[in-house]
Amino acid sequence: MFWPKGILGLYLSLSHLYLSVFSVSDHFRTYGSFLNKRNNSCTALDKSCDECIQNIDCVWCVDPEFPLGNSRCDLKEWFSSNKSRCGLVEDPSTIITILEDRPLTPHASSDDDFVQIRPQRIKIRARVGKEVTVKFQVAHAKQYPVDLYYLMDLSNSMSDDRDNIVKLGRDLASSIQEITRDFRIGFGSFVDKEVMPYISLVKGKNCQQKKCPLPYSFQHQMSLGPDARLFQRKVKEAPLSGNIDNPEGGFDGLVQVIVCSKQVGWRDKARRVIIFTTDQTFHIAGDGKLGGIVVPNDGQCHLNATGFYDYAKHQDYPSIAFINELAKNYSVSMIWAVTADKFQLYDMLSTMVEGSTAGQISTDSSNIVKLVRAQYEKITTSIKAITNSSTSCPSRITSECEGNGPKCENVQLGMAKNFELHFRLTECQSETFAVSPVSLNDKMIVEVEPFCECPCDTSEGVANEEEATLEQSQDCNYHGRLSCGECLCSNDFFGPKCECSKNPNTNLTINMDDIFATCIKPNISFPFLCSGRGSCDCGVCKCDSPKEGVIISGLFCDNVCDNTACERDESNQTCSGQGKCVCGECVCNPPWTGPKCNCFQNKDPCRSSESPHLICSGHGICPCDSCICTDDGWSGPLCNECEVCGSICENLRLCVEFLAFQDEKMVSEPYETEEERLGIIANATERCQTLLTYSEEFPEDIPKNYENCTFLRNNCRYIFSYEPIAGIFDTRQVYLHLTDDGLKEVCPPPADYLGLIFGLIGAIVFVGLITVLLWKAFTTIHDRREFAKFEAERMNIKFPSHSNPIFKQATTTIQNPIFNHPDYL
């Protein structure tokens, strides 16, 4: 029977495909899909259900019939599809339990009956990362008690303001009592720290009054109480003092008023309001350094028996952020009552301190009653909810009001507004925090407990081995308990279904937690169980026998010996009938050779006369009396023709210069950063390593049959030798010639620039000297000629020795000025 060559190759390919498909399909049915093994952030958490559910995107499959080999921890969307083959998942839902839920009270008969936030306490169980929404209501109660503390600047410039406050004290109390009957008022004053440079140490320099009391930082003058007359008297008796710088130390007093609850008399069930009155700016944290005070404000009460703040010389001013924190913690509202020139500053301050508002008073505080009432109504008609949750439980609050923010404006007293708390846990730890309206003591306590353990986990309920034995499951072959879809085996058994018993006689090390690990060959791209050619039986591969003549063996069934897959000749005989098929290769009977045992072992027809010692000129093989060229580019009957080879020296030159001298001429790609340049160089190095193997040797150590190449680089000569018998595109061995001094190239000696410069200077000087000498010689000769000519002409003139022809005798003329003058006649 004749088999065409293409049909024969197709038959062999299908034979190998049959073996793989047969084994892998059986393995797939038994052990699940390792071919489609999913890889995401959830599958990496498949060690336990507890670890899995701590990622909000993941759920755990608790189906006992879930296919082995797949990850029980995966994305919720995956288990929702039919591809996962999981019938039941563990995805704990959020549980909200209301522990205390008293209704809101617009009116109340006593302080304890006021409820301004609902509910008051809740408990929540939620998954880590799951956003939880809790609805709650807030309403400001009518006739809610008010504690009003008047904190006043009593420096020099506030004297007229103090007098007006004395006059209007009762009107102020009456105005607040129109809003709520339960009203109490207190009073305190401030100036500045009693140290330089805030005050002068010279007596009388701090204020313009004849009797000027010593400056003080803060004094608590009157505790909260209902007596308006006492308030007027205390304000009137308060002494005016002064300081020498513009900013005042009011923040020191503000901290003491907030934190000294016992001395001030703050009530738990009352709205706490501080009226801060001044006509100047304020000192803040860091200003104390001018007076040598660097200790931060500790936020503690430091009032002495007389009501003075006696830590002013020891602690710095508080910061604005610290004031804001105290105001939130102690539920205090502030009204900044300031003059027109300072209103913009304090209005900006009101945006930084929760529950505060700014109002403008006249220069003498005559409008204080109207201002306090307006600002108080502004506070009570505004509802804003805040939380004190930590960074491990970030939260935000929205409302039904305009903008959906945490604040509602212009709300009537007694009207409830709906809010929503949104939060999520970022860590697997319990959290307790409070939600409260700004400036009120009412709170909603939120207790959050995360799902750190799966509800399906029954291991915590088992006290001992006897109890565990009673709970052994049929799904675990009665050798273990079922927990979250997985079997927890007793000590003597292991495996997904506790189907394997420990064998002390085996030499194999088996991972009891993952018995399939020892059935997967390490360091391979596709981790099939037993290479897809067998089954994993309790951590040991049992190889299949798909058909006669095929033997599968090895620790991972990775050795396939197919004694039927050898090549056949034209008559469909295996190994041409001249050999035996052993594991897919023909073992020929001498003298036959070749892949099909159809060739004699005669290589002489494959030798050329030019290179008789080489088979196929070193560029091919001679399997069957004729050459088969294997080197790229070589052809011809003896593989000795190459039309595309070109110059081997030129082909190797760029890489040799790159590897030997780090010459980057072959790196032509543009780059912008140093990191890109290094990446391009690394790619060039990899390309060169596929073309040649570079070494450096002395010429006497290089094989004699290597071809030499000589080139000039930057006027320097270098030589390298390459292996002559490799293919044009094969990796060649290349040796760079080293000189006797170990140098890679021979360069001409460098030019003597210093000698050249001095030589040029010497030449210029020499030429100058020659020029001067020539000029001197020329002028000397010329002068001598002229002198000789002059001498010759002088000798030709004949004069008597006693006379000079050009001599003239001197003539003397004498005149008398009175000669013949009429006056003298």
Steps between C-alpha positions, in 0.01 A plus 500: 500500500642836395486793754572849362743701710238763608251231605773323699584820694133562567463146635792547741363835623156357558655209688668734749185711523295191582728413791479851647125543454421154634700554820404864561128443442497212751698712746255789445199291579659367818690796646347817358633761264869570538502613138267790584654578839388852581742756634382816674516677836248255649651170388816593690290490822372142465684373809202563729150641496594751774777646287280502190208703634732773627521614137170664413519386136530133595260228614561144612342191344360270772360243256643156603478384136710786368755359245840429650794706384300822463525790742210521745574873539410700193314805377130519577422548129678174416299291746181665374565352155436140400867444413613479861288191586459624859152467646548688829729786605586666831441876469403642841239775479511816705305474826374822664358467852344800676584478870337826616233690311317763704281739295598863444350748748421847363393592856608355836401550861851440638860496378514121492203480263665687212583270204638680197649211298341166413597216536737532794700176471540248219712193440615400153672191361647552155774373273829687478483745209119486480339846505219513754221758504315584823202737510445728800307815593599821679272771641581799720256494792299805598569659840832317516712630792770755415828571682635834375851606601608857421879510439606864467819684406565748784799683356499881480310532175199305637409735790189645331395149393512384861278789611239414236506132594424605860203702377372232261567194716139449602377563145744231377365247749141588417566462129635145541217408738253574222654201316531269800387539859788293636781751456825557694772756446866527606783748455878508460761742364841485336791729412831325411792303642686673783840486329697717261448594219122472540492735800737763638681436825496875569207583726241721333616429142230241427192725521406868505307494828634655818446181696593223260475145642769255412439318169374142513440226245148386596274520802179305551275764660160330531380139473189420297181598677156655441569831683524778238559764770803311625626490141468879474680551829786265410551672166499841667753390762734340251816715481633632172867436427710503187793375295744654256444288186186488286411126507330384819536171691132412484562142380666415832179600678285325238668165571448540875131586457447191282682243714437628855150351516487486879615858560293647217195287579421348161201267500488170309150560362534859379619686193838650582565841343803727549478866390857610418513883492806698388617778270843351423660198335619198694823317585530138382739209552860598435466862616610392847856462374534880510468477877712185530194271540522185288298239694177424302163562658385175665126573494464447877332720760751722684280748690608584854271574795449864391409401144828611339673291232840444662668300219519795259875535561562128449292398195478638147180631343272229352466450125178548304486126428530430873215742575288323237576158649406613851181664373391173337600283796323723755202591273553875527379768257673836468377842393786728391365849583760735349527850358464578130874522426556147637180338371658350185771326706255346748252411224778293342573353844137383527557272198789332683325440833194271494181655636627857509367814335620861473304821562584868477461720807515876516808669639336529843309163490164679517348245256616195694150383597376502140819333374498221760138415431553496123810282524339267753202449269742434217665225707174339613344499151803326350541124537831335414596143588862393551682177589819416686578179313866402458700462180436125504128575460465799262151649502290777350154642568234608251158655555172570328578872497622708210832376366466168688779607734521436875344839582143633486425875520192691616342209685221580742543386858340161552508406127680170430740464209607170344871418474699201375830372637726328248809313617714196429760307697849482353644258756376185668450651843200627695425871504280719720433864422237765556281713274375824654350835404752782522498674842263246659579216742248264341676212324429195293752231600596273210658163583651328196615140503659358183444156353854368551386138525262313276166406661531162328818421697406243768850436631457741792205301630701178535649468847700175464567199277208300644257771400666523159452124453127533564476768229675301227328547166403263225641752249837441666476118495431512875864594559447871559258789537359723225580869556428767237480231231839349587582193704697536822653154527593312814865436578538175302340618176546773243380599155208711368250241622721348775533202268875455554658335799854569615752236395811504722689274255493741206807708413299777339453833675134589453345835582198402710332835434533469122551142384497612136819704549719188481324392178592817310840529340672817624625786282271439202271742320183287516460326837308185401450228756733214410583689177146428382584130447385344825305538821613632838428238762570638848797703383649232270462497119354186341582515132250397229553247218303648211580235238725207419857598431484821703671499839457800739729518802679739733425662834265747326409271203718731293685224310310381192645209307298447181632195316255556215588858404816446289522611140390268227627451146301507178375148562374600849763292674620628835871590481499366140509149642870552579475588872288513813275783626601602852313793658428674171849458348638235269789287628648383170670170424857552370596619247169680458454850640272800475173593668322225305798261480505538122854630453846339492775647717704646208603868537746529206245647254450787749868613501636771271851505350567840663419375852506119497519487878162673535159348446291722271763775536413524870161655420272198487450131572528191287222268618463303184786538249408862423532832681219670681612857570415602854682833531295802392608647169703200380389293200631285216561127473781523756366799698794713387310784333372811682353789303372698802798466732685821409807585707505311829743757640257784427210300649690451824666840520222701673446241773875460562541877539191512723615217729871587500495881507137578605460676166129586468493549122268200467256656750298715260168522684418847646459527875401772746600368841800315639274203581394473133866519390598215733209293368612555139858403591373183671306404184809564287709281731246218469499527118879487485512197729281311250745589221833427667675384815756766587837433667842669521825305446862551400561411131707191581205352699247532215436190279692521173201421280310814615460783246644843588327839456682833532325837541581859598292667772575861591838466322580194715550155350349184651484137384254222577469141384180304440410133475498419125281192482173619655197607299467862401219552754632266768662614822874522435793497737687831461836584659631857526879515466681645799837672463805396702400770747145360531344783295201444272614736223818667372481877478761745363676706763309816591610829352743707709286812518729672750804448281299614199398820677855575615635415152249734340593776744871435433442511123317832531782641715761367259328649198469830690868502586596422140275781381654746748853395404424535131348841557803603706740378234307679226491834688869474593601442140276782384642745757855411412433558132346838570792599726752395238317704239500801733874467559566479131308818427672683788840408369414647157434856638820725514502803744796722601623403831470860634160602369152379495292589200179504689637699798360856553650750742278611786358861481440708818240787492465751791211752526453791749133554580547870588711576201339788304189485725327842513474500876869473534612747242 
